[in-house]
C-alpha cells in the first residue's frame, strides 16, 4: 500500500548539469585563490596566538563563496553534500585560528604552508569529484525509501529505534532504570556501559546506539506528518530528550552535533518554502546546539549532576571560546613528522578504519593501530589527538592521498545529492540527512564518516522489518 506526501513534500535539488559544472569550477577557482592568499599572508613568525587570523579569514572566504552564492539563489542548496564539505574545514580546522585560541608552538611557516595547501587541495578535489555522472545508490537502499509510510508507522519506527538504542545502556545496568539515570549524571568514564579501546563481546552493544541516532530525526518526520501538538509527536520529543541525555554522558560532542544536525537538515528540507521565520528558527537551533556542546566539554569530566548542582569550578573546564579541537596545529605536526621522521602508512590507516567497527571477539587479530600514532610520536600519554581527514590522508600517501581522498568525498556527495532526485519520500530524506552529516563529521576523521553511516544501516533494517509487517497486515 503506497502513501502520498502531505503538503510538506521536500523539493529535490536542481540537477541541471550546467549548474553543477559552473559551481564545481567556481568552487575550485575560489578555493585556489583563497589558498594562495592564505599562504601569502602567513607571517614570518606564526607562533603567537592569532598570528594566522588573516590567513584563516581569506581561506574561509574562498571556501564559503560558492556555497553562499548558491544559497542566495536557492536556500536549501546550502545543505548539499559538496557545499557542507566546502564549509566543513572552517569549523574543523580554521575556527581555532580565527579565534586565536592557541599558538603554533615549534611549527615553521613551511609546515603551515603545506597545511593550507592540503586543505585547499582536498576541497578542490571534492568539487572535481562532483563533476562526473553520480554513482547510483545500492538497490537495497533505494527499495527501503521507495515508498512512504503512514504517520503511525513512522511513530512505530521511532519507538523501536528508542528501545533498541536504550539497550546499550540498559543491559550493563541489568535494566535498572534508577541506576541508568544515576549514571547519566556521572563523569564520562564512570558509567558501566563505558568500555576500553579493545573491547570484547560488549562491543556489540556499541552498535545499538546507532538506532538511537534515529530518534530525533524520526521525531521530526512524525511532527511534519501529524503536527507538533499530537501525542505521538510529544512522545517522540520526550524519547529524543532521553536518548540525548544518555548519548551525551559519553562526553562525545560530535555525536550530539551529528544527531541533532540530522534532525535540522531534515527539518529544513521538509519545508515547502523557506521563509524568514524558518531561517531564524534554524539560526537559534544552531546557536543553542553550539552552546550545549560547550557545556558538554566543560562538564564531561565531572558529569551532568555537577552542572545541575552548580559544579566545582576547579574541576570544570572553563572555555572562553568555541572549542573544537586543535586540528590545524596537529595537522602541521603530522606534516612535520611525515615523511621526515616516519614513513607513510599507505593502506594501513584505511584498513584500520574500515575494520574497526567489527567487534574484536569476531576477529582477534584485526589491526589495532593505523600504523602511526601522533600521541606516541610526541611522547604524550592518556590523551588522543585528532588532525582531520586531511592529516589522515597525508599520513597515508602525502598530497596524493589528500587528492584521492578529496575526490572520493566529492563522489560520495554527488551520489548523495542524486538520492533526492530518485526518491521523493521522507525515507529518502532520512537517508540523505544521515549521510550528509556523515560527510560533514567525516571532515574530522574517516572513521567518523564510517561510524555515522551505520545509522543508515539501522534505518534500512528497521524500515524493511516494518515494510514486511505492513505487507502481512494487508
C-alpha positions as CSV (number, residue, x, y, z in Angstrom):
1,X,0.0,0.0,0.0
2,X,1.5,3.3,-1.1
3,X,1.1,6.7,0.6
4,X,1.5,10.1,-1.0
5,X,3.2,13.1,0.5
6,X,1.3,15.7,2.5
7,X,1.7,19.4,1.8
8,X,5.3,19.3,3.2
9,X,6.8,17.4,0.3
10,X,10.5,18.0,0.2
11,X,11.8,19.6,-3.0
12,X,14.8,17.9,-4.7
13,X,17.9,19.9,-5.5
14,X,18.1,21.5,-9.0
15,X,20.1,18.9,-11.0
16,X,20.9,20.8,-14.2
17,X,24.4,19.6,-15.3
18,X,25.4,23.1,-16.4
19,X,24.8,24.4,-12.8
20,X,26.8,21.6,-11.4
21,X,29.7,22.3,-13.7
22,X,29.7,26.0,-13.0
23,X,29.6,25.6,-9.3
24,X,32.3,23.0,-9.4
25,X,34.8,25.0,-11.3
26,X,33.8,28.2,-9.4
27,X,34.5,26.3,-6.2
28,X,37.9,25.1,-7.5
29,X,38.8,28.7,-8.5
30,X,37.6,30.3,-5.2
31,X,39.3,27.6,-3.1
32,X,42.6,28.0,-5.1
33,X,42.5,31.8,-4.7
34,X,41.8,31.5,-1.0
35,X,44.6,29.0,-0.6
36,X,47.1,31.2,-2.4
37,X,46.1,34.3,-0.4
38,X,46.2,32.3,2.9
39,X,49.8,31.2,2.1
40,X,50.9,34.7,1.1
41,X,49.6,36.1,4.4
42,X,51.5,33.7,6.6
43,X,53.7,35.9,8.9
44,X,57.4,35.3,9.4
45,X,56.7,34.5,13.0
46,X,53.5,32.4,13.0
47,X,53.8,31.1,16.6
48,X,51.9,33.7,18.6
49,X,48.2,33.0,19.1
50,X,46.2,34.9,16.5
51,X,49.1,35.3,14.1
52,X,47.3,33.2,11.4
53,X,44.0,35.1,11.7
54,X,44.3,36.8,8.3
55,X,45.3,33.6,6.5
56,X,42.4,31.7,8.0
57,X,40.0,34.5,7.2
58,X,40.8,34.7,3.5
59,X,40.8,31.0,3.1
60,X,37.4,30.8,4.8
61,X,36.1,33.4,2.4
62,X,37.3,31.3,-0.5
63,X,35.8,28.1,0.8
64,X,32.4,29.7,1.5
65,X,32.0,31.8,-1.6
66,X,30.3,29.3,-3.9
67,X,28.0,27.7,-1.2
68,X,26.8,31.2,-0.1
69,X,26.2,32.4,-3.6
70,X,24.3,29.2,-4.4
71,X,22.2,29.6,-1.2
72,X,21.2,33.1,-2.1
73,X,19.6,31.8,-5.3
74,X,18.2,28.5,-3.7
75,X,18.4,28.4,0.1
76,X,18.3,24.7,0.5
77,X,21.3,24.2,-1.7
78,X,23.5,25.3,1.3
79,X,22.9,21.7,2.6
80,X,24.1,20.0,-0.5
81,X,26.8,17.5,0.3
82,X,29.6,19.3,-1.5
83,X,28.6,22.7,-0.1
84,X,28.7,21.3,3.5
85,X,32.1,19.7,2.7
86,X,33.4,23.0,1.4
87,X,32.3,24.7,4.6
88,X,33.4,22.0,7.0
89,X,37.2,23.0,7.2
90,X,36.1,26.4,8.6
91,X,34.6,24.6,11.6
92,X,37.0,21.6,12.0
93,X,40.3,23.3,11.1
94,X,40.2,27.1,10.8
95,X,37.8,28.2,13.6
96,X,40.6,27.9,16.2
97,X,42.8,30.1,14.0
98,X,40.0,32.7,13.6
99,X,39.6,32.8,17.4
100,X,43.3,32.9,18.1
101,X,42.9,30.2,20.7
102,X,46.4,28.6,20.6
103,X,49.9,29.3,19.5
104,X,51.7,27.4,16.7
105,X,54.5,26.3,19.0
106,X,57.5,24.9,17.3
107,X,55.8,25.0,13.9
108,X,57.6,26.5,10.9
109,X,56.0,28.6,8.1
110,X,56.8,25.7,5.7
111,X,54.6,23.2,7.6
112,X,51.8,25.8,7.9
113,X,52.0,26.4,4.1
114,X,51.7,22.7,3.4
115,X,48.7,22.5,5.8
116,X,46.8,25.3,4.0
117,X,47.7,23.7,0.6
118,X,46.5,20.3,1.9
119,X,43.1,21.8,2.9
120,X,42.8,23.6,-0.4
121,X,43.7,20.6,-2.4
122,X,41.2,18.4,-0.5
123,X,38.3,20.8,-1.1
124,X,39.3,21.4,-4.8
125,X,39.2,17.7,-5.4
126,X,35.8,17.5,-3.6
127,X,34.5,19.9,-6.2
128,X,36.1,18.0,-9.0
129,X,34.6,14.8,-7.8
130,X,31.1,16.2,-8.3
131,X,31.5,16.9,-12.0
132,X,31.1,13.4,-13.5
133,X,27.9,11.4,-13.5
134,X,27.0,10.4,-9.9
135,X,27.3,6.9,-8.7
136,X,23.9,5.2,-8.0
137,X,22.8,4.1,-4.6
138,X,22.6,0.3,-4.0
139,X,19.2,-1.1,-4.9
140,X,18.6,-2.3,-1.4
141,X,18.8,1.2,0.0
142,X,16.6,2.6,-2.8
143,X,13.9,0.0,-2.0
144,X,14.0,1.0,1.6
145,X,13.0,4.5,0.7
146,X,10.9,4.0,-2.4
147,X,7.6,4.5,-0.7
148,X,6.4,6.4,2.3
149,X,4.9,5.0,5.5
150,X,1.8,6.4,7.2
151,X,2.4,8.5,10.3
152,X,1.7,5.7,12.7
153,X,4.4,3.6,11.1
154,X,7.0,6.4,11.4
155,X,6.0,6.7,15.1
156,X,6.5,2.9,15.5
157,X,9.9,3.3,13.9
158,X,10.8,6.0,16.4
159,X,9.7,3.9,19.3
160,X,11.6,0.8,18.0
161,X,14.7,3.0,17.5
162,X,14.4,4.3,21.0
163,X,14.0,0.9,22.6
164,X,16.9,-0.7,20.6
165,X,19.1,2.3,21.3
166,X,18.5,2.2,25.0
167,X,19.6,-1.4,25.2
168,X,23.2,-0.2,25.1
169,X,22.7,1.5,28.4
170,X,20.1,-0.8,29.9
171,X,21.9,-4.2,29.6
172,X,25.0,-3.1,31.5
173,X,22.7,-1.9,34.3
174,X,20.6,-5.1,34.3
175,X,17.6,-2.9,33.2
176,X,17.6,-1.0,36.5
177,X,16.1,2.3,35.3
178,X,17.1,4.2,38.5
179,X,20.7,3.1,38.2
180,X,20.7,4.0,34.5
181,X,19.6,7.6,35.2
182,X,22.0,7.8,38.1
183,X,25.0,7.2,35.8
184,X,23.7,9.8,33.3
185,X,24.8,12.4,35.8
186,X,28.2,10.9,36.4
187,X,31.5,11.7,34.6
188,X,32.1,10.3,31.2
189,X,34.2,7.3,32.2
190,X,32.1,6.3,35.3
191,X,29.2,4.6,33.6
192,X,29.0,0.8,33.3
193,X,28.4,1.0,29.6
194,X,31.8,2.6,29.1
195,X,34.5,0.3,27.7
196,X,38.2,0.4,26.7
197,X,39.6,0.7,23.3
198,X,40.0,-3.0,22.8
199,X,36.6,-4.3,23.9
200,X,35.3,-7.9,23.8
201,X,31.7,-9.1,23.3
202,X,30.5,-5.8,24.9
203,X,31.4,-4.1,21.7
204,X,28.2,-5.4,20.1
205,X,26.3,-3.1,22.5
206,X,28.0,-0.1,20.9
207,X,26.3,-0.8,17.6
208,X,22.8,-0.5,19.3
209,X,23.4,3.2,19.9
210,X,23.1,3.9,16.1
211,X,19.4,3.0,16.4
212,X,19.2,5.8,19.0
213,X,20.6,8.3,16.4
214,X,17.4,7.9,14.5
215,X,15.1,9.0,17.3
216,X,15.3,12.8,16.9
217,X,15.2,12.7,13.1
218,X,12.1,10.4,13.1
219,X,10.6,12.7,15.7
220,X,10.9,15.5,13.0
221,X,9.2,13.2,10.5
222,X,6.3,12.5,12.8
223,X,5.9,16.2,13.6
224,X,5.8,17.0,9.9
225,X,3.2,14.4,9.2
226,X,1.0,14.9,12.3
227,X,1.8,18.3,13.7
228,X,3.7,19.4,16.9
229,X,0.8,19.1,19.3
230,X,-0.1,15.5,18.7
231,X,0.6,12.9,21.5
232,X,2.8,10.9,19.1
233,X,5.0,13.9,18.4
234,X,5.3,14.8,22.1
235,X,6.2,11.2,22.9
236,X,8.9,11.4,20.2
237,X,10.2,14.6,21.7
238,X,10.4,13.0,25.1
239,X,12.2,10.0,23.7
240,X,14.7,12.2,21.8
241,X,15.5,14.2,25.0
242,X,16.1,11.0,27.0
243,X,18.3,9.5,24.3
244,X,20.3,12.7,24.0
245,X,21.0,12.6,27.8
246,X,22.4,9.1,27.5
247,X,24.4,9.8,24.4
248,X,25.8,13.0,25.9
249,X,27.0,11.1,29.0
250,X,30.0,9.9,27.0
251,X,31.1,13.5,26.5
252,X,31.3,13.0,22.7
253,X,30.2,16.4,21.4
254,X,30.4,15.3,17.8
255,X,27.8,12.6,18.4
256,X,25.3,15.1,19.8
257,X,26.2,17.5,17.0
258,X,25.6,14.9,14.3
259,X,22.4,13.6,15.8
260,X,20.8,17.0,16.0
261,X,22.4,18.0,12.7
262,X,20.5,15.2,11.0
263,X,17.2,16.4,12.5
264,X,17.9,20.0,11.5
265,X,18.8,19.0,7.9
266,X,15.6,17.0,7.5
267,X,13.5,19.8,9.1
268,X,14.9,22.3,6.6
269,X,14.3,20.1,3.6
270,X,10.8,19.1,4.7
271,X,9.7,22.8,4.4
272,X,7.8,23.5,1.2
273,X,9.2,27.1,1.2
274,X,11.9,28.5,3.4
275,X,10.8,31.8,5.0
276,X,12.4,34.3,7.4
277,X,10.9,32.5,10.4
278,X,12.5,29.3,9.3
279,X,15.9,31.0,9.0
280,X,15.5,32.5,12.4
281,X,14.5,29.1,13.9
282,X,17.4,27.4,12.2
283,X,19.9,30.0,13.5
284,X,18.6,29.8,17.0
285,X,18.8,26.0,16.9
286,X,22.4,26.1,15.7
287,X,23.4,28.6,18.3
288,X,21.7,26.6,21.0
289,X,23.4,23.4,19.8
290,X,26.9,25.1,20.0
291,X,26.1,26.3,23.5
292,X,25.1,22.8,24.5
293,X,28.3,21.4,23.1
294,X,30.3,24.0,25.1
295,X,28.5,22.9,28.3
296,X,29.3,19.3,27.5
297,X,33.1,19.9,27.2
298,X,33.1,21.9,30.3
299,X,31.3,19.3,32.5
300,X,32.1,16.0,30.8
301,X,34.8,15.1,33.3
302,X,32.6,15.8,36.3
303,X,29.2,14.9,35.0
304,X,25.8,16.4,34.4
305,X,24.9,16.2,38.0
306,X,27.7,18.7,38.7
307,X,26.2,21.1,36.1
308,X,22.8,20.9,37.7
309,X,24.2,21.4,41.2
310,X,26.3,24.4,40.2
311,X,29.6,22.5,39.6
312,X,33.0,22.5,41.1
313,X,34.7,25.5,39.4
314,X,38.2,24.0,39.8
315,X,37.1,20.7,38.1
316,X,35.1,22.3,35.3
317,X,37.0,23.1,32.1
318,X,36.3,26.8,31.5
319,X,36.1,27.8,27.9
320,X,36.2,31.4,26.7
321,X,35.8,30.5,23.0
322,X,34.1,27.9,20.8
323,X,36.1,24.8,21.4
324,X,36.5,22.4,18.5
325,X,39.9,20.6,18.5
326,X,43.4,21.8,17.7
327,X,43.2,20.0,14.4
328,X,45.1,22.6,12.4
329,X,48.0,22.5,14.8
330,X,48.0,18.7,14.9
331,X,47.9,18.6,11.1
332,X,51.0,20.7,11.0
333,X,52.7,18.3,13.4
334,X,51.8,15.4,11.2
335,X,53.3,17.2,8.2
336,X,56.4,18.0,10.3
337,X,56.9,14.3,11.2
338,X,56.0,12.6,7.9
339,X,57.9,11.7,5.9
340,X,60.9,13.3,7.6
341,X,60.9,11.0,10.6
342,X,58.2,8.5,9.9
343,X,57.2,6.8,6.7
344,X,53.8,7.0,5.1
345,X,51.4,4.3,6.4
346,X,49.8,3.7,2.9
347,X,46.8,1.3,3.1
348,X,47.2,0.6,6.9
349,X,45.1,3.5,8.1
350,X,42.2,2.9,5.6
351,X,42.2,-0.8,6.6
352,X,42.2,0.2,10.2
353,X,39.1,2.4,10.0
354,X,37.2,0.0,7.7
355,X,37.5,-2.9,10.1
356,X,37.4,-1.0,13.4
357,X,33.6,-1.4,13.8
358,X,34.0,-5.2,13.7
359,X,34.0,-6.5,17.3
360,X,37.4,-7.9,18.2
361,X,35.6,-11.0,19.5
362,X,34.9,-11.9,15.9
363,X,38.4,-11.1,14.7
364,X,41.0,-11.3,17.4
365,X,43.9,-10.3,15.1
366,X,42.3,-7.3,13.4
367,X,44.6,-4.2,13.1
368,X,44.8,-2.4,16.5
369,X,46.5,0.8,15.2
370,X,46.7,2.9,12.0
371,X,50.4,2.5,11.5
372,X,51.2,5.9,13.0
373,X,50.1,7.4,16.3
374,X,50.7,11.2,16.8
375,X,50.3,11.0,20.5
376,X,53.0,8.3,20.8
377,X,55.3,10.2,18.4
378,X,55.0,13.3,20.5
379,X,55.5,11.4,23.8
380,X,52.0,12.1,25.1
381,X,50.1,9.8,27.5
382,X,46.5,9.5,28.4
383,X,45.3,11.7,25.5
384,X,44.4,11.3,21.8
385,X,45.0,13.9,19.1
386,X,42.8,14.3,16.0
387,X,44.2,16.0,12.9
388,X,41.3,15.9,10.4
389,X,40.8,13.8,7.4
390,X,43.4,15.9,5.6
391,X,46.0,14.8,8.1
392,X,44.9,11.2,7.9
393,X,45.2,11.2,4.1
394,X,48.6,13.0,4.2
395,X,49.7,10.4,6.7
396,X,48.7,7.7,4.3
397,X,50.2,8.9,1.0
398,X,51.1,12.6,1.2
399,X,49.4,15.1,-1.0
400,X,48.5,12.3,-3.5
401,X,46.5,10.7,-0.7
402,X,44.8,14.0,0.1
403,X,43.8,14.5,-3.6
404,X,42.4,11.0,-3.9
405,X,40.5,11.3,-0.6
406,X,39.0,14.6,-1.6
407,X,37.9,13.2,-4.9
408,X,36.2,10.2,-3.2
409,X,34.4,12.5,-0.8
410,X,33.2,14.5,-3.8
411,X,31.9,11.4,-5.5
412,X,30.0,10.4,-2.3
413,X,28.5,13.9,-2.1
414,X,27.4,13.7,-5.8
415,X,25.8,10.3,-5.2
416,X,24.0,11.6,-2.1
417,X,22.6,14.6,-4.0
418,X,21.2,12.3,-6.6
419,X,19.2,10.4,-4.0
420,X,16.6,13.1,-3.6
421,X,16.0,13.2,-7.4
422,X,15.4,9.4,-7.4
423,X,13.1,9.2,-4.4
424,X,10.8,11.9,-3.2
425,X,10.0,10.4,0.2
426,X,10.6,11.1,3.8
427,X,12.6,7.9,3.9
428,X,14.9,9.3,1.3
429,X,15.3,12.5,3.4
430,X,16.2,10.4,6.4
431,X,19.0,8.7,4.5
432,X,20.1,12.0,3.0
433,X,20.2,13.7,6.4
434,X,22.2,10.9,7.9
435,X,24.8,10.8,5.2
436,X,25.2,14.5,4.7
437,X,26.1,14.8,8.4
438,X,28.4,11.8,8.0
439,X,30.2,13.7,5.3
440,X,30.4,16.8,7.5
441,X,31.7,14.9,10.5
442,X,33.9,12.9,8.1
443,X,36.0,16.0,7.7
444,X,37.2,15.4,11.3
445,X,38.1,11.7,10.5
446,X,37.4,9.0,8.0
447,X,36.3,6.9,11.0
448,X,33.5,9.4,11.7
449,X,32.3,9.1,8.1
450,X,32.0,5.3,8.6
451,X,30.5,5.2,12.1
452,X,27.8,7.8,11.4
453,X,26.9,5.9,8.3
454,X,25.9,3.0,10.5
455,X,22.7,4.9,11.4
456,X,21.7,4.4,7.7
457,X,22.0,0.7,8.1
458,X,19.9,0.9,11.3
459,X,17.2,2.7,9.2
460,X,17.4,0.2,6.4
461,X,17.0,-2.8,8.8
462,X,14.1,-1.3,10.7
463,X,12.3,0.0,7.6
464,X,12.5,-3.4,5.9
465,X,11.1,-5.1,9.1
466,X,8.2,-2.6,9.3
467,X,7.6,-3.0,5.5
468,X,7.3,-6.8,5.9
469,X,4.9,-6.4,8.9
470,X,2.8,-3.9,6.9
471,X,2.5,-6.3,3.9
472,X,1.4,-9.1,6.2
473,X,-1.2,-6.9,7.8
474,X,-2.7,-6.2,4.4
